[in-house]
Amino acid sequence: MRFWVGAYASDAGSAEGIGILQAGEADAQSAGGPLGMVGTAVAAPGSPSWIAAHPTHDLLYAALESDGTVQAYRRTSETRLAAVSAPVDAGAAVCHVAVSPDASFLIASCWGDGRIVRIDLDAAGRPSRPQIAAEAVDPYGSSTEGPTQSTGARVSGAVVPDLAAAARAVREAVGEEFSHLVPGYDDVPETDAESEGALAGDRVSRAHQATFLPGGLIATTDMGLDLVRFWRSGAQGLRLVQEVVLPKGSGPRHGLWHPSGFFYVVTELSREVFVLGADREGRWSVVSGEPLLGSLETDTAAELSMGRDGTTLYAGVRGSDTVGVLSVRGGGEALQLLALAETGTHWPRHHVVVDDMLLVAGQLADEIVSLPLDARTGVPGRVRHRTPSPSPTRLLPRR
């Protein structure tokens, strides 16, 4: 089985562009075999940190994070991609792209300036005509007491840490003999959404992801302002429908639609997974939340994914380099943490579940690893295979 690999290029990492990973046999539907990088499909010095596929055409869309643009690529052979038309301007540190189910447009999320951008796609899949959505406003304003609107969320008490400063202090305290054991928070690329400036407590908009929900609804996360925003798309661009406010300093990063109808959101800074649900009138609110107990105060959560049967969620945690395994309870309205398992790599930026395997992109370890999932509990075991891969940030199964 093969995967496209998004990565940071030479301006912020060590990759040349979009890579190709092979897990096991190339034509197999499982990923349990040995791992190996096939090569670079296309050079992309602007750092294709996130990639998404067109639902029907043989096209990829890359968020070129350091360039602030979105670029379309066409597959020209088994191992090569070629740019299609000119890149489209999105915004500072664009870190995510999501393609609509009908392939009429895509949404780009920009961590650097908080922009959410709707970009048209023509019948051939070529992007054009970016439209910037309404900017987010801090629901907490200048108050330290609470949000300006009701959230339904429990207060997490999250404290936004300065991870780089903490790493330097601990490394100095333990001395040269043990300094290599301290996570390299001060080595995180400055274009990454986990850079030092993002974790210094600044209250600025940091759009991070868009998710297409059933019925034409779109959910976006704003890590900087602790918002989950709901939109609908029309001729004039995106129309804001509702906002749900999460606890101050929690940092909602990525969301995941569940077949039960609930929307799960992992928070980067407070390391929790919140459950959002809609009432009969379609109004969304926080239903419950589950902390990733056992993670460290200096950790940051990353990706959220779902097991193959929908009963288990996996939340990556960078720093202690673990993955939280959560069980979906009831009708989907509650979660229970089952385990916090080692990933066996450093800075698990992204992961994906393929049948009974968990593949993890270790961004700062420059490698990708695979871990078997226990058939009964869903908990990952020890690393089964690993392969060098420069600055990997996204694993996308290839059709």
C-alpha positions as CSV (number, residue, x, y, z in Angstrom):
1,M,0.0,0.0,0.0
2,R,1.3,3.5,-0.9
3,F,0.8,6.8,0.8
4,W,1.5,10.4,-0.2
5,V,3.7,12.1,2.4
6,G,3.4,15.8,3.2
7,A,6.5,17.3,4.8
8,Y,8.5,20.4,5.6
9,A,11.0,21.3,2.9
10,S,14.4,22.9,3.2
11,D,13.1,26.2,4.5
12,A,11.7,24.5,7.7
13,G,12.8,20.9,7.5
14,S,14.7,18.4,5.3
15,A,12.3,17.2,2.7
16,E,12.5,18.1,-1.0
17,G,8.7,18.0,-1.4
18,I,5.8,15.5,-1.5
19,G,7.1,12.0,-0.9
20,I,5.8,8.5,-1.5
21,L,5.7,5.8,1.3
22,Q,5.3,2.1,0.6
23,A,3.9,-0.1,3.4
24,G,4.1,-3.7,2.5
25,E,3.2,-4.7,-1.0
26,A,2.4,-1.8,-3.3
27,D,-1.0,-3.3,-4.4
28,A,-2.0,-4.6,-1.0
29,Q,-4.9,-3.0,1.0
30,S,-3.1,-3.4,4.3
31,A,-0.1,-1.6,5.7
32,G,1.4,-4.3,7.9
33,G,4.5,-5.0,5.9
34,P,8.0,-3.3,5.9
35,L,8.1,0.5,5.4
36,G,10.2,2.3,2.8
37,M,10.3,5.6,1.0
38,V,9.9,5.3,-2.7
39,G,11.1,8.8,-3.4
40,T,10.0,12.4,-4.0
41,A,7.0,12.7,-6.2
42,V,7.5,16.4,-6.8
43,A,9.8,19.1,-5.5
44,A,8.0,21.7,-3.4
45,P,10.3,24.0,-1.6
46,G,7.4,25.9,-0.1
47,S,6.8,23.1,2.4
48,P,3.7,21.0,1.5
49,S,2.8,20.4,5.2
50,W,-0.7,19.2,4.4
51,I,-2.1,17.5,1.3
52,A,-5.6,16.5,0.3
53,A,-6.9,14.5,-2.7
54,H,-9.6,15.4,-5.2
55,P,-12.5,12.9,-4.7
56,T,-12.6,11.8,-8.4
57,H,-9.7,13.2,-10.4
58,D,-6.1,12.1,-10.0
59,L,-5.2,15.4,-8.3
60,L,-3.6,16.5,-5.0
61,Y,-3.8,19.8,-3.3
62,A,-1.0,21.0,-1.1
63,A,-0.9,23.7,1.5
64,L,2.5,25.3,0.8
65,E,2.9,26.6,4.3
66,S,5.9,28.8,4.0
67,D,4.7,30.2,0.7
68,G,1.2,31.0,1.9
69,T,-0.3,29.4,-1.2
70,V,-2.3,26.3,-2.3
71,Q,-0.9,24.3,-5.3
72,A,-2.6,21.6,-7.3
73,Y,-0.7,18.6,-8.6
74,R,-1.6,16.0,-11.2
75,R,-0.3,12.5,-11.0
76,T,1.6,11.8,-14.2
77,S,3.0,8.3,-13.3
78,E,3.2,5.9,-10.5
79,T,5.9,8.0,-8.8
80,R,5.6,11.5,-10.2
81,L,3.4,14.6,-9.7
82,A,3.4,17.7,-11.8
83,A,2.0,21.2,-10.9
84,V,-1.3,22.2,-12.4
85,S,-1.7,25.9,-13.1
86,A,-0.3,28.6,-10.9
87,P,-0.4,28.5,-7.1
88,V,-3.3,30.3,-5.4
89,D,-2.7,32.8,-2.6
90,A,-4.3,31.8,0.7
91,G,-2.7,33.4,3.7
92,A,0.2,33.3,6.1
93,A,1.3,29.8,7.1
94,V,-1.5,28.0,5.4
95,C,-1.5,24.6,7.2
96,H,-4.5,22.7,6.0
97,V,-6.7,22.1,2.9
98,A,-10.0,20.2,2.7
99,V,-11.8,19.4,-0.6
100,S,-15.7,19.6,-0.6
101,P,-17.4,16.3,-1.3
102,D,-18.8,17.6,-4.7
103,A,-15.3,18.9,-5.6
104,S,-16.6,22.4,-6.4
105,F,-14.3,24.1,-3.9
106,L,-11.8,23.7,-1.2
107,I,-11.2,25.3,2.2
108,A,-7.7,26.5,3.2
109,S,-6.9,27.2,6.8
110,C,-4.1,29.6,7.7
111,W,-2.4,29.4,11.0
112,G,-0.3,32.5,10.5
113,D,-3.1,35.1,10.1
114,G,-6.2,33.2,11.0
115,R,-7.7,33.3,7.5
116,I,-10.3,30.7,6.3
117,V,-10.3,30.8,2.5
118,R,-12.8,29.3,0.1
119,I,-11.1,28.5,-3.2
120,D,-13.2,27.5,-6.3
121,L,-12.4,24.3,-8.3
122,D,-13.4,24.1,-11.9
123,A,-14.5,20.9,-13.7
124,A,-10.9,19.8,-14.2
125,G,-10.1,20.5,-10.5
126,R,-8.0,23.6,-11.1
127,P,-8.2,26.1,-8.2
128,S,-9.0,29.8,-8.5
129,R,-10.8,32.8,-7.1
130,P,-10.0,32.7,-3.4
131,Q,-12.6,34.3,-1.1
132,I,-11.6,35.1,2.5
133,A,-14.3,34.4,5.1
134,A,-15.2,36.6,8.0
135,E,-12.4,36.9,10.5
136,A,-12.7,35.5,14.0
137,V,-13.2,37.7,17.0
138,D,-11.9,36.7,20.4
139,P,-14.9,35.5,22.5
140,Y,-13.0,36.2,25.7
141,G,-12.2,39.8,24.7
142,S,-9.9,41.4,27.3
143,S,-11.7,39.7,30.2
144,T,-9.9,37.0,32.2
145,E,-13.2,35.8,33.8
146,G,-14.8,33.9,30.9
147,P,-16.2,34.0,27.4
148,T,-18.7,36.6,26.2
149,Q,-21.1,33.8,25.3
150,S,-22.2,30.6,26.9
151,T,-20.3,27.5,25.8
152,G,-21.6,24.5,27.7
153,A,-18.0,23.5,28.2
154,R,-16.3,22.6,31.4
155,V,-13.4,24.8,32.3
156,S,-10.2,22.9,31.6
157,G,-7.9,25.3,33.4
158,A,-5.5,25.0,30.6
159,V,-2.2,27.0,30.9
160,V,-0.5,27.9,27.7
161,P,3.2,27.0,28.2
162,D,6.3,28.4,26.7
163,L,7.7,25.1,25.6
164,A,10.9,26.3,24.1
165,A,11.9,28.1,27.3
166,A,10.9,25.2,29.4
167,A,13.0,22.8,27.3
168,R,16.1,25.0,27.5
169,A,15.7,25.3,31.3
170,V,15.3,21.6,31.9
171,R,18.2,20.8,29.6
172,E,20.5,23.2,31.5
173,A,19.3,21.7,34.8
174,V,20.0,18.1,34.0
175,G,23.3,18.7,32.4
176,E,25.0,17.4,29.3
177,E,24.8,13.7,30.3
178,F,21.0,13.7,30.2
179,S,20.1,16.7,28.0
180,H,19.4,14.4,25.0
181,L,16.4,13.0,26.9
182,V,14.7,16.4,27.0
183,P,12.2,16.9,24.1
184,G,13.4,19.4,21.5
185,Y,10.6,21.9,21.8
186,D,13.1,24.7,20.9
187,D,13.9,22.8,17.6
188,V,10.4,23.1,16.2
189,P,10.4,24.9,12.8
190,E,9.2,28.5,13.0
191,T,6.7,27.9,10.2
192,D,5.1,25.1,12.1
193,A,1.8,25.7,14.0
194,E,3.6,24.6,17.1
195,S,6.3,27.3,17.0
196,E,7.4,29.2,20.1
197,G,5.3,32.3,19.3
198,A,2.1,30.3,19.2
199,L,2.7,28.9,22.7
200,A,3.6,32.2,24.3
201,G,0.0,33.1,25.2
202,D,-0.8,35.5,22.4
203,R,-4.5,35.8,21.8
204,V,-4.6,35.9,18.0
205,S,-6.6,34.0,15.4
206,R,-4.9,30.7,14.4
207,A,-7.2,28.8,11.9
208,H,-6.0,25.2,11.7
209,Q,-8.5,22.8,10.0
210,A,-11.7,22.5,8.1
211,T,-14.0,19.5,8.2
212,F,-17.0,18.8,5.9
213,L,-20.0,17.6,7.8
214,P,-23.2,16.0,6.4
215,G,-25.8,18.4,5.0
216,G,-23.4,20.9,3.6
217,L,-22.1,22.2,6.9
218,I,-18.5,23.0,7.4
219,A,-16.7,23.1,10.8
220,T,-13.4,25.0,11.3
221,T,-11.1,25.2,14.3
222,D,-9.3,28.3,15.5
223,M,-6.5,27.3,17.9
224,G,-5.6,30.8,18.9
225,L,-9.1,32.0,19.9
226,D,-10.5,28.7,21.2
227,L,-13.3,28.5,18.6
228,V,-15.1,25.9,16.6
229,R,-17.0,27.8,13.8
230,F,-19.7,26.4,11.6
231,W,-20.3,27.6,8.1
232,R,-22.3,27.1,4.9
233,S,-21.0,27.8,1.4
234,G,-22.8,29.9,-1.1
235,A,-22.3,32.1,-4.2
236,Q,-20.8,34.9,-2.0
237,G,-18.4,32.6,-0.2
238,L,-18.7,31.2,3.3
239,R,-21.5,32.3,5.6
240,L,-21.0,31.9,9.3
241,V,-23.8,30.0,11.0
242,Q,-22.6,29.5,14.6
243,E,-19.6,29.5,16.9
244,V,-18.9,27.2,19.8
245,V,-16.4,28.5,22.4
246,L,-14.1,26.1,24.1
247,P,-12.2,26.8,27.4
248,K,-9.7,29.6,27.2
249,G,-6.3,28.4,26.3
250,S,-7.4,25.0,25.2
251,G,-6.4,25.4,21.6
252,P,-8.8,23.4,19.3
253,R,-6.7,22.0,16.6
254,H,-8.3,19.2,14.6
255,G,-11.9,17.8,14.4
256,L,-13.3,14.5,13.4
257,W,-16.8,13.7,12.2
258,H,-18.2,10.5,13.7
259,P,-21.0,8.3,12.2
260,S,-23.0,8.8,15.4
261,G,-23.5,12.4,14.4
262,F,-21.2,13.9,17.0
263,F,-18.1,16.0,16.2
264,Y,-14.9,15.3,18.1
265,V,-12.3,18.0,18.6
266,V,-8.8,17.6,20.0
267,T,-7.3,20.6,21.8
268,E,-3.6,21.1,21.2
269,L,-2.7,23.0,24.3
270,S,-4.9,21.5,27.0
271,R,-4.7,18.0,25.5
272,E,-8.4,17.1,25.7
273,V,-11.0,15.7,23.3
274,F,-14.3,17.5,23.3
275,V,-17.6,16.0,22.0
276,L,-19.8,18.5,20.2
277,G,-23.4,17.7,19.3
278,A,-26.3,19.4,17.6
279,D,-29.9,19.7,19.0
280,R,-33.1,19.4,16.9
281,E,-32.8,23.0,15.7
282,G,-29.2,22.3,14.5
283,R,-27.5,24.4,17.3
284,W,-24.2,23.0,18.3
285,S,-22.8,22.8,21.9
286,V,-20.2,20.9,23.9
287,V,-21.7,17.7,25.2
288,S,-18.7,16.3,27.1
289,G,-15.0,16.2,27.2
290,E,-12.2,13.8,28.1
291,P,-8.7,14.8,29.1
292,L,-5.7,12.8,27.9
293,L,-4.6,12.0,31.5
294,G,-1.0,11.0,31.8
295,S,0.2,13.5,29.2
296,L,2.6,16.2,30.4
297,E,1.9,19.9,30.9
298,T,4.6,20.6,28.3
299,D,3.0,18.3,25.7
300,T,0.9,19.4,22.8
301,A,-1.8,17.3,21.1
302,A,-1.8,16.8,17.3
303,E,-3.9,14.6,15.1
304,L,-7.2,12.9,15.9
305,S,-8.2,9.8,14.0
306,M,-10.7,7.0,14.2
307,G,-10.3,3.2,14.2
308,R,-11.9,1.1,11.4
309,D,-15.1,0.3,13.3
310,G,-15.6,3.7,14.8
311,T,-15.5,2.5,18.4
312,T,-12.0,3.9,19.1
313,L,-10.3,7.2,18.6
314,Y,-6.5,8.0,18.5
315,A,-5.1,11.3,19.7
316,G,-1.4,12.0,19.0
317,V,0.6,13.7,21.8
318,R,3.9,15.4,21.0
319,G,6.6,15.8,23.6
320,S,6.0,12.6,25.6
321,D,5.5,11.1,22.1
322,T,2.4,9.1,22.9
323,V,-1.0,8.4,21.5
324,G,-4.2,8.6,23.5
325,V,-6.6,5.7,22.9
326,L,-10.2,6.6,23.6
327,S,-13.3,4.4,23.6
328,V,-16.5,5.9,22.1
329,R,-19.3,5.3,24.7
330,G,-23.1,5.3,24.6
331,G,-24.4,6.7,21.4
332,G,-21.2,8.7,20.7
333,E,-21.9,11.4,23.3
334,A,-19.1,10.3,25.7
335,L,-15.5,9.2,25.5
336,Q,-13.3,7.2,27.9
337,L,-9.5,7.2,27.8
338,L,-8.3,3.6,27.7
339,A,-4.5,4.1,27.4
340,L,-1.7,6.5,26.6
341,A,0.6,4.4,24.5
342,E,4.2,5.0,23.3
343,T,4.5,5.8,19.6
344,G,8.2,4.9,19.4
345,T,9.1,8.1,17.5
346,H,9.7,11.7,18.2
347,W,7.1,14.4,17.7
348,P,4.1,12.4,16.3
349,R,2.8,15.1,14.0
350,H,0.3,12.9,12.1
351,H,-1.0,9.4,12.2
352,V,-3.4,7.2,10.3
353,V,-5.2,3.9,11.0
354,V,-5.1,1.3,8.3
355,D,-7.0,-1.9,9.3
356,D,-5.0,-3.3,12.2
357,M,-2.0,-0.9,11.9
358,L,-1.2,2.6,13.2
359,L,1.2,4.6,11.0
360,V,2.8,7.6,12.7
361,A,4.8,10.4,11.1
362,G,7.6,11.4,13.5
363,Q,8.3,14.9,12.4
364,L,11.4,15.6,14.4
365,A,12.7,12.1,14.2
366,D,12.7,12.2,10.4
367,E,10.9,8.9,10.2
368,I,7.6,7.0,9.8
369,V,6.8,4.0,12.0
370,S,4.1,1.4,12.1
371,L,2.5,-0.1,15.2
372,P,0.1,-3.1,15.4
373,L,-3.2,-2.5,17.0
374,D,-4.6,-5.0,19.5
375,A,-7.6,-6.7,18.0
376,R,-9.5,-6.6,21.3
377,T,-8.5,-3.3,22.9
378,G,-7.3,-1.3,20.0
379,V,-4.2,-0.2,21.9
380,P,-1.0,0.1,19.8
381,G,1.9,-2.3,20.5
382,R,5.6,-1.7,20.0
383,V,7.0,-0.4,16.7
384,R,6.9,-3.1,14.1
385,H,8.6,-1.3,11.2
386,R,10.2,2.1,10.6
387,T,11.8,4.0,7.7
388,P,13.7,7.2,7.4
389,S,11.5,10.0,6.0
390,P,12.5,13.7,6.1
391,S,10.3,16.0,8.3
392,P,7.0,14.1,7.7
393,T,3.8,15.9,8.6
394,R,1.0,14.2,6.8
395,L,0.2,10.6,5.6
396,L,-2.4,10.3,2.9
397,P,-3.5,6.9,1.6
398,R,-3.2,6.7,-2.1
399,R,-6.1,5.6,-4.3
